[in-house]
Amino acid sequence: MKAKLLLFCLLATFQLSAQKYQKIHNKAILVDTHNDFLSQTMERNLIFDTDLKGRTHSDLNRMKEGGLDVQFFSVFSDGEQVNPYAFANRQIDSLDAVIKRNPDKIVKVTNSKELLKAVKKGKIAALVGLEGGHQFENDLSKLEALYNRGTRYITLTWNNSTDWATSATDETNPEGAKNSEGKNGLTAFGKQVVQKMNSLGMLVDISHVGEQTFYDVIATTKKPIIASHSSVYTLCPHPRNLKDDQIKAIAKNGGVIQINFNSGFIDPTVDKRESAFLEKHKAEIDSLMQAGMNPFIAQESIYKKYTDESEALRAPFDMVIQHIEYVINLVGVDYVGIGSDFDGIFLPPKQLDDVTDYPLITKALIEKGYSEKAIDKILGGNLLRVLKANETK
């Protein structure tokens, strides 16, 4: 009898805990600043408002299921397209088409007021974030045109540099590209880009940029900046991550660091093991590419084919929380959020299989002892503060 009573009490406690974290999760405004599904639309002809469970990290209904309120959809370009500006607009067109088909579930918003209105109505608030500054083709009028289509941040570079800003990949490579002035960092035009973004109310995103570019941005911007999908260098020394002094500079600027879920950016043991995995299957990947397959899709197919091997590469879930807590312990709870990089990464951490698993982050934060107020800030409040601080109207 005592055993049955103990089991009943344990089950009741578990159910109460589940109700508590789910209630807190649903009440908070959950913001994810980086999802690459639009690239999936372009590269694999996938349709966002269909059931894609098992094929992608995201689809419209699963975002709703995961309690996601606000999504910045990444519009990606590596600058290799014949017309990056047209390529960006095609991606935005695909998002607009989804919204037009599903006005009861998702709406494009352009400011914090519209965002809160959408969330209050139970709709996903969609914004656009450009990943890679190639997309406005060094033309500030095109930058403004993309702003008018709903773009609210630009990641100044991708892994490759633009003419006017150097990337983390290039700055950490002795043979990496320089900017058009033959240096690392922002050129005079690059500083004009930051100033133009400030004047429009567009967030300057320093994920992917090199350290010199980062500090040039800090010296130039008059508004708080974001790192839309970056993690902590001290915990995982990857060039894409932010060092302590950078995190402190973002906090001083009033900005926010949105933690990336990519296992290789949060677990320092992954990068070397993942490189060995890709080398092992290189001949097969090369064969797929020679047959005309997109390099990203070719690699993705290998991860999915060798599931046991790729599963073993994934970081432990708790490492995501470690990166969030590191920022909090270094500069405070006001400067951290979530930028998953879902559908742009092959290896999310264990348990974070797709967008339905966001509540596990809330659960973990509760178990760590964070207050509901602090959790609200981490899940989205901090990003909303920065968005509002950038607005000009």
C-alpha positions in Angstrom: 0.0 0.0 0.0 2.8 2.4 0.9 4.5 1.6 -2.4 1.4 2.4 -4.3 1.0 5.7 -2.4 4.6 6.7 -3.1 4.1 5.9 -6.8 0.9 8.0 -6.8 2.7 10.9 -5.1 5.6 10.8 -7.6 3.3 10.7 -10.6 1.3 13.6 -9.2 4.5 15.6 -8.6 5.6 14.8 -12.1 2.3 15.9 -13.6 2.3 19.1 -11.5 5.9 19.9 -12.7 4.9 19.3 -16.3 1.9 21.5 -16.0 4.1 24.2 -14.4 6.7 24.4 -17.1 4.2 24.1 -19.9 2.2 26.9 -18.4 5.2 29.1 -18.1 6.3 28.2 -21.6 2.9 29.0 -23.1 2.6 32.3 -21.3 6.0 33.6 -22.4 6.6 35.1 -25.8 9.0 32.7 -27.4 11.2 34.3 -30.0 13.6 32.3 -32.3 15.8 34.7 -34.3 17.2 32.2 -36.8 15.4 29.5 -38.8 16.6 28.5 -42.3 13.5 26.8 -43.6 13.3 29.2 -46.6 16.5 27.7 -47.9 14.7 24.3 -47.7 12.0 25.8 -49.9 14.5 26.9 -52.5 16.8 23.8 -52.4 14.3 21.0 -51.8 11.0 22.4 -53.0 9.5 21.8 -49.5 6.3 23.6 -48.6 6.2 25.0 -45.1 2.5 24.6 -44.4 2.6 20.8 -44.9 3.5 18.0 -42.6 7.2 17.6 -42.8 7.9 15.7 -39.5 10.9 13.5 -40.0 12.1 15.5 -43.0 12.8 18.9 -41.5 13.2 20.6 -38.1 10.2 22.9 -38.8 6.8 23.3 -40.4 4.0 25.6 -39.6 1.9 23.3 -37.4 4.9 22.1 -35.4 6.0 25.6 -34.7 2.6 26.2 -33.1 2.9 22.9 -31.2 6.3 24.0 -29.8 4.8 27.3 -28.5 6.8 29.4 -30.9 5.3 33.0 -31.0 7.9 34.9 -33.1 10.1 33.6 -35.9 12.8 35.5 -37.8 13.0 33.5 -41.1 16.5 33.6 -42.5 16.9 34.7 -46.1 20.2 33.2 -47.1 22.8 34.0 -49.7 26.5 33.1 -50.0 26.9 35.6 -52.8 27.5 33.0 -55.4 24.1 33.5 -57.0 24.0 35.4 -60.3 21.6 37.9 -58.7 21.6 37.7 -54.9 19.0 40.5 -54.6 16.5 38.6 -56.8 17.3 35.4 -54.9 16.5 37.1 -51.6 13.2 38.4 -53.0 12.3 34.9 -54.2 12.7 33.6 -50.6 10.6 36.4 -49.2 8.0 35.6 -51.9 7.8 32.0 -50.6 7.2 33.2 -47.0 4.6 35.7 -48.2 2.8 32.8 -50.0 2.6 30.7 -46.9 1.2 33.7 -44.9 -1.4 34.4 -47.6 -2.6 30.7 -47.4 -2.6 30.7 -43.6 -3.8 34.1 -42.3 -5.3 32.5 -39.2 -1.9 31.0 -38.1 0.9 33.3 -39.2 1.3 37.0 -40.1 4.2 39.1 -41.2 5.0 41.9 -38.8 7.4 44.8 -39.1 7.5 46.3 -35.6 7.1 45.4 -31.9 3.5 46.8 -31.8 2.4 44.6 -34.7 4.3 41.6 -33.2 2.5 41.9 -29.9 -0.9 42.2 -31.6 -0.2 39.0 -33.6 0.8 37.1 -30.5 -2.3 38.3 -28.7 -4.4 36.8 -31.5 -2.6 33.5 -31.2 -0.7 33.9 -34.5 3.0 33.4 -35.3 4.6 36.7 -35.9 7.0 36.3 -38.9 9.9 38.6 -39.6 12.7 38.4 -42.1 16.4 38.3 -41.4 19.0 38.5 -44.2 21.9 36.1 -43.7 24.8 37.4 -45.7 25.2 41.1 -46.7 25.7 40.2 -50.4 22.0 40.3 -50.9 21.6 44.1 -51.4 24.5 44.1 -53.8 26.3 47.1 -52.3 23.3 49.2 -53.1 21.7 51.0 -50.1 18.5 51.6 -52.0 18.2 47.8 -52.4 18.9 47.5 -48.6 16.0 49.8 -48.0 13.7 47.9 -50.4 14.4 44.7 -48.5 13.6 46.6 -45.3 10.3 47.6 -46.8 9.6 43.9 -47.5 9.9 43.1 -43.8 13.6 42.5 -43.3 14.4 43.5 -39.7 18.0 42.3 -39.4 21.0 41.7 -41.6 23.8 39.3 -40.7 26.6 41.4 -42.2 28.5 38.5 -43.6 28.1 34.8 -44.0 31.2 32.5 -43.7 32.6 34.4 -46.7 33.3 38.1 -46.6 31.5 40.9 -48.4 33.4 43.7 -50.1 32.8 45.9 -47.1 33.0 43.5 -44.1 35.2 40.5 -43.2 33.8 37.2 -41.8 35.0 35.1 -38.9 36.0 32.4 -41.3 38.2 34.8 -43.3 39.6 36.7 -40.3 40.8 33.4 -38.6 42.4 32.1 -41.9 45.8 33.6 -42.7 44.9 33.3 -46.4 41.3 34.6 -45.8 39.8 37.3 -48.0 40.2 41.0 -46.9 37.7 43.7 -47.6 37.9 46.0 -50.6 40.3 48.3 -48.6 42.7 45.3 -48.2 42.0 45.1 -44.4 39.9 43.2 -41.9 36.8 44.8 -40.6 34.3 47.4 -42.0 35.3 49.6 -44.9 34.0 53.2 -45.0 31.0 51.8 -47.0 30.5 49.1 -44.4 30.1 51.8 -41.8 27.6 53.5 -44.0 25.6 50.2 -44.1 25.5 50.1 -40.3 24.4 53.7 -40.1 21.7 53.1 -42.7 20.4 50.2 -40.8 20.3 52.3 -37.6 18.4 55.0 -39.4 15.8 52.5 -40.8 15.4 50.6 -37.5 17.0 47.4 -38.8 18.9 45.2 -36.3 22.7 44.8 -37.0 23.5 41.1 -36.7 27.1 40.2 -35.9 26.8 36.4 -36.1 29.4 35.2 -38.7 31.5 38.3 -38.6 35.2 38.5 -37.6 36.4 40.1 -34.5 37.7 43.3 -36.3 34.3 43.6 -38.0 32.6 43.1 -34.7 34.5 45.9 -32.9 34.1 48.2 -35.9 30.4 47.6 -35.6 30.5 48.4 -31.9 32.3 51.6 -32.6 29.9 52.6 -35.4 26.4 51.6 -34.3 24.1 54.0 -32.3 21.6 51.2 -31.6 21.7 47.8 -29.7 22.9 44.9 -31.9 22.2 41.2 -31.9 24.0 38.0 -32.5 21.2 36.1 -34.1 22.7 32.6 -33.9 26.0 32.4 -32.0 27.2 30.7 -28.8 30.1 31.0 -26.3 33.7 30.7 -27.4 35.0 30.0 -23.9 32.9 26.8 -23.7 33.4 25.9 -27.4 36.3 27.6 -29.1 34.8 27.8 -32.6 35.4 30.9 -34.8 31.6 31.4 -35.0 31.3 31.9 -31.3 31.7 35.0 -29.2 34.6 35.6 -26.8 34.0 37.0 -23.3 35.0 40.5 -24.2 32.6 40.4 -27.2 29.8 39.3 -24.9 30.6 42.1 -22.5 30.7 44.6 -25.4 27.2 43.4 -26.6 25.9 43.8 -23.0 27.3 47.3 -22.7 25.8 48.1 -26.1 22.4 46.9 -24.7 22.2 44.1 -27.3 21.5 40.4 -27.0 23.2 37.0 -27.8 20.9 34.4 -29.2 22.3 30.9 -28.5 22.8 28.6 -31.5 21.8 25.0 -31.2 24.4 23.6 -33.6 26.2 20.8 -31.8 29.5 21.9 -33.2 29.1 25.4 -31.7 28.2 24.2 -28.2 30.2 21.0 -27.7 34.0 21.3 -28.2 34.4 17.6 -29.0 32.0 17.6 -31.9 33.9 19.5 -34.6 36.8 17.0 -34.8 34.5 14.0 -34.7 32.2 15.5 -37.3 35.1 16.2 -39.6 36.2 12.6 -39.4 32.6 11.5 -40.2 32.5 13.7 -43.3 35.9 12.5 -44.4 34.8 8.9 -44.0 31.9 9.5 -46.3 33.6 12.0 -48.6 33.6 9.8 -51.7 29.8 9.3 -51.4 29.2 13.0 -50.9 31.4 13.9 -53.8 29.5 11.4 -56.0 26.2 13.0 -55.1 27.5 16.5 -55.9 28.9 15.3 -59.2 25.4 14.0 -60.0 24.2 17.6 -59.6 23.0 17.6 -56.0 23.4 20.8 -53.9 26.3 20.4 -51.5 24.1 21.1 -48.4 21.6 18.5 -49.5 24.3 16.0 -50.4 25.8 16.2 -46.9 22.3 16.2 -45.3 21.5 12.9 -47.1 24.6 11.3 -45.6 23.7 12.4 -42.1 20.3 10.8 -42.6 21.6 7.7 -44.2 24.1 6.9 -41.4 21.8 7.7 -38.5 23.6 5.8 -35.8 26.9 7.6 -36.6 25.3 11.1 -36.8 23.3 10.5 -33.7 26.5 9.8 -31.8 27.8 13.2 -32.9 25.0 15.2 -31.3 25.9 17.3 -28.2 24.2 16.6 -24.8 21.1 18.8 -24.3 22.4 20.3 -21.2 25.2 22.0 -23.1 22.6 24.4 -24.6 21.7 25.4 -21.1 25.4 25.8 -20.2 25.8 28.4 -22.9 22.7 30.3 -21.8 23.9 30.2 -18.2 27.5 31.3 -19.1 26.2 34.5 -20.7 23.9 35.1 -17.6 26.8 34.5 -15.2 29.1 36.8 -17.2 26.8 39.8 -18.0 23.3 39.1 -16.6 20.0 37.6 -17.6 19.1 40.6 -19.9 21.4 39.7 -22.7 20.7 36.2 -23.8 18.0 34.4 -26.0 17.5 31.7 -28.6 18.6 31.5 -32.2 18.2 27.8 -33.0 19.5 27.7 -36.6 16.9 24.9 -37.1 16.9 23.7 -40.8 20.3 25.2 -41.3 22.2 22.7 -39.2 22.6 18.9 -39.4 23.2 18.2 -35.7 21.0 19.8 -33.1 21.6 18.6 -29.5 20.0 15.5 -28.2 16.4 15.9 -27.2 16.1 19.1 -29.3 15.0 17.1 -32.4 12.7 19.8 -33.9 10.7 22.9 -33.1 8.2 21.0 -30.9 11.0 20.5 -28.3 11.4 24.2 -27.2 9.5 23.5 -24.0 12.4 21.4 -22.8 14.5 24.6 -22.5 11.8 26.1 -20.3 11.7 23.0 -18.2 15.5 22.9 -17.7 15.6 26.6 -16.7 12.9 26.0 -14.1 14.9 23.1 -12.8 17.9 25.3 -12.6 16.0 27.7 -10.3 15.3 30.6 -12.7 12.2 32.7 -12.0 9.4 33.1 -14.4 10.5 36.7 -15.0 14.0 35.6 -15.9 12.7 32.8 -18.2 10.4 35.3 -20.0 13.5 37.4 -20.7 15.5 34.5 -22.0 12.7 33.1 -24.2 12.0 36.3 -25.9 11.7 39.4 -23.7 15.4 40.4 -24.3 15.0 40.3 -28.1 11.8 42.2 -28.0 13.5 44.9 -25.9 16.3 45.2 -28.5 13.8 45.2 -31.4 11.9 48.1 -29.8 15.1 50.0 -29.1 16.0 49.9 -32.8 12.6 51.2 -34.0 12.5 54.7 -35.3 8.7 55.2 -35.3 
